[in-house]
């Protein structure tokens, strides 16, 4: 089974100049903790709720004027839409993440896939992937 068969295709994303307060409100309203940052549907970064707290609030920045570009992680883990579910699960486990943006081979953002999405379709026991994701970094 391939990632495109289980991913969520409707992705809420922000542009690099989107304000963090707007991003935080979308995260609250739509109940997610990470938002892809894209320019013309090309993935350029990721903002997590932790990024907002650590890189903005704790650093003394004004959340009302800060932008995604100022706090986003530019090195984004992702998977391809034609990749196998097993491969995506291994990627998540190895990198200790619970969700990945999904891009096509042109690197255009086409969806997002979560551990829950993958677990419903995988032959690999989800417990093993969750254990890897939740392990303390060495």
GITA-V651174 format. One line per field, one symbol per residue. ss: DSSP state (A for helix, B for strand, O for the rest). psi: psi as a letter, one per 40 degrees, with the letter a starting at -180 (. if undefined). burial: 1 if it has 16 or more other ideal C-beta (glycine too) atoms within 10 Angstrom, else 0. A space follows every 10 residues. Layout:
ss->???
psi->???
burial->???
This chain:
ss->OBAAAOOBOO OOBBOOOOBA AAAAAAAAAA OOOBBBBBBO OBBBBBBBAA AAAAAAAOOO OOOOOOBAAA AOBOOOOBBB OOOBAAAAAA AAAAAOOOBB BBBOOOOBBB BBBBAAAAAO OOOOOAAAAA AAAAOOOO
psi->iideeeihdh hhiiidehid ddddddddde fiehhihihf ehheahhidd ddddecddee ihddeiiddd eihdhhiiii deiidddddd ddddefieih ihiaeefhhe aihiddddde eidhhddddd dddeihi.
burial->0011011000 1011010101 0011011000 0101111100 0011111100 1100110000 1000011111 1100010111 1010100110 1110001011 1110000011 1111101110 0100000011 00100000
